[in-house]
Amino acid sequence: MLKKPKFIKPLSAYHPSFLSIAIKIKQFDRKMDMLFSKEKYSNFKNQTPLKYRIKKHKSKLIRKLDDDQMYMQYNKIKNLQIVVEELNGTIIKPNEIFSYFNLLGKPTPKRGFKEGMELRHGVPRGAIGGGICQSSNLIYWMALHTPLEIIERHHHSFDPFSDDKRVLPFASGATVMYNYIDLQFKNPTPYDIQLLLSIDDEFLYGEIRVDTELKHSYKVYEKNHYFEKIDNDYFRSNELHRKVIDKKSGNTITNEFIVRNYSGVKYIPTKDKFNAKFSCDLD
């Protein structure tokens, strides 16, 4: 395949209107792909919890920002409430694919979505539906602790905040943008798997449950984490791995590589952060 020369920039680099056109083309392409796909996508919901819990997690809703940006934090909660309404109780049946945006649809003001914070090229800005990535982050982290097979996941191209009160490894979440940057995973098991979400004023809560007790558990951990400086810019990298553990014996069955992450850093790391480690065992 012929590659374009590096000195040729994408059209979106020359004018904002070109970026809007490029996004609309990608959204249309994704709609066509989904429309003509032979895959079956989950769309059935039952909010009665299935019998066995595989993984649960929660994430704190409010992060302290500048006073003129705090309204976007409160709007984010409104946006996440809609996400919870649309996704809570989703059943992923055997061989079905969970698609975040196939279930959620397009975030629009008409549907009640507010202006929340969105990161565009690592710069925070207001956008309708901003902040919903907090839900995709939580869902992806939980899915890594299950037999679900990740089909599509994108990580943020920039690390915007320092590690103050961070409890999960760097880049253990999933960014989303309607509809061409999606989060998708497939159920390869013979069992029904269920996503439960709820929210209050302080936390977003999630659970993944199953109708049959599984023989294995999963532990996700970080390896080869480091910061580096190139010229005047900082970058961060790590790998996510997981252990598949036999519940009965407690023995590790396999060690699996999940993904390598690499992104720019929008802050100056302190010296002690160059070997930072994080706990991954929150339940």
N, C-alpha and C positions, 0 to 999 in steps of 0.2 A: 504494500500500500504506500502511495506517495505521501510523504509527510510535508506539511507546510513549513517554509523556512521560519526559524525562530524570530526573525525580525518582523514578521507579519503578526500584528496584534489582532485579537478578536474585535469585531465591530463594536461590541459593548464597551470597549476601552475608549472609544472616541466620543460617544455621546450617550447620556442616560436613556434616551428613547430607544437606542439599539438594544440596551440591556432588557428593557421591557418587552421588546419584540422577541428577543432570544428566549426569554422565560415563557412567553405565550406559546412559542413553537414547541418548547420542551414539554409544557403541560398538555398540549394537543397530542404530541407523540405518545405520551404516557397513557392518555385516555384511549387512544387507538390500540395500544399494546394490551391494555386491560380488557378492552371490548372484545378483541379477537383471540385472547389467550385461551388455551385449552385447560388451564389450571382452574381449580375450584377454590374460590375465596370465601372465607368464613363470613357469615352475616347473621347467624342465629344467636340470640341472646337468651340467657336464663340466669337471673340474678340470685337464685337459690344456690348457695355454695355447694360444689361437689365435695365428696367425703374427705379427700386427702389433700393436705396442703403440701406443695413442693417448695415454695419460696414466698416470703413476704418481705417487704421493705417499705420505708417511708422517707420522704424528703421534706425538709423545712421550706416553707413557702416564701418567707420574706427575707431578702438580702438587703443590707443597708447600702443605699446608694446616695448620691447627692440629692439634696432636698428637692431640686427641680426635676428629678427623675423618679422620685418615689411613687408618684401617681401610677407609673407604668407597672410597679410591683403589685399594686392593688388591682389594677386592670388585669394583670396576669392571672390573679385568682379567679376573676370572672371567666376568663378564657378557659382555665383549667376545669372549672365547674361544668362547662359545656362538653369538654372532652370526656369527663367522667360520665355525664349523661349518655353520651353516644357510644362509649366503649365498654362501660361496666357490664359484666355478665357475658361478654363474648365467649362463645364456645368454639374452639378450634377442633373440628372433628378430624379423624384419621385422614391423612393425605390432603387436608385443606391448608390453605395459606392465609395467614393473618396479614392484612395490609392496613397500616395505620390510616392512610388517607382514603382508602376504599370504604372504611367504616366511618371516619370522621366527616368526610366531605370537605368542601372549601370553606375556610374561615372568612366570613363576611360580616359587615355591620348589621345587615338584615337579620342574620341568625343570632345576633347578640354579642358578637366578638368585639373586643375593645382594643385600643392601641396599647400594646405592651412592648417590652424591649426585645429587639431583634439584633443579632450581630451580623453586620454586612461587611465582609472583608476585615473582620476583627474590630470594627467600630460599632458601638452601640447606637441604635436609632429606634425611633418609634415606628411600629408597623401593626396593622390590624392582625390580631391573632398572635402577636408577639408573646413569648414566654411559654408556648405550648411544648417546647422542647423539654421542659422539665418532666412532662409525662412520658415522652419517648425515651428520655434518659432512664427513668425508673423502669419502664417496661423492658427495655433492652437488658438492663442489669439483671432483672429477675429472670428473663428468658435464658441468659447464659447459665443459670443454675438448674436447667431443665433439659430434657432430651429434645426440645424444639431445635430445628435446624435453621440457622440464620441464612436467609436468602439475600437480603439487601440491608445494608447498614452503612451510614456515613458518619464520620466523626468531625467535630468542629475543626476548621482549618486554623483557628487561633485559640490559645488558652488565655481567656480575658482576665481571670482573677487569680490572686495568689492562693496558697493552700490553707488559709486561715479556716479552721474548723472543717476542712475536707476530711471525709471518712472513707471515701472510695478511691481506688487508683485513678490517676490521671487518664482521661479519655475512655472512661468506662461507660459512657453514655452514647446517645445517637441523636444527631441533629436531623431535623425534618423541615421541608419547605414544600408547600402544596405545588403540585402533587408528584413532582419529578424527583424529589429527594425524599424517599419513603423509608419506612422501617417495615420489613417483611420477614416472616419466618414461617416454616412449614412444620406440620405435625407428622413425623414419620412413624409414630407409634400406632398401635391398634386401639388406643384409648382416647376418650374425650378429654381435652385440656381446656381449662377455663381461666379467663382473665377477670379479676375483680379489682375495681378502683373505687376509692372514696376520698372525700376531702372535707376538712374543717377549716377554721381560721388560721391554723398553725402548720398543718402538715398535709401533704398528698400521700395517700396510702395505696399500696398495691399488694395483691396476692395472685399467685398462679396455683391452681388446684387441678386435681385429676380424679377420675372416678374409680381408679384402681391403684392400690399401693404399689409404688415402684420399687425395684430391687436396688437401684443405685441412687446415690446423692452426688452433689457436685460442689467443688470448692474452686472458686476463681481467685487467681493470684497474679501478681505483677512480677516481671523480671526485666533486667537490663534497662532500668530507669535512669535517665540522665538528662541534664541540661547542657547546652553548648552555646557558645557565643561565636557568631560569624560576622566579622566587621563590627557594626554597632547594634546588631540584632541578636535576640536570644531565641533559641529553639529548644523543644522538649521532645523526648522520645521515650517510649516504653513498649513492652510486649505484654499481652494478656494471655495467660495459660489457665488451664483448669485440670483438676484431678477428678476422675470418675471413680467413685468409692463404692465398694460393695457394702450395703447397709448391715448385712448379717455378720460379716467378719470384721468390718472396719478396714479392710485392705484396699489399697489403691489398685484399681484395675488397669487404668491407663492414665497417662499425662498427655494432654492435648494442647497444641498451640492454637490460639484463637485468632489473634491479629497483632500486627505491629502498628503503632500510632506515631505520628510525627507532625508537629505543628509549631507555628510561631507563638511566641509568648509576648503578651502586651504589658508586661511589668518587668522589673529588674529583680531576678531571683537573689535572695540572700545566700551567702556562702554555705550555710548549713542545709539549704534546700537542694544542693547538688547531689545529695545522697538520700533524699526523702523517701520514707517508706510509709505505707498506709495500711490500715487494718481492713480486711475484706470479709470479715466474719460476722457482719451485723445481721441479726434475724429478728 
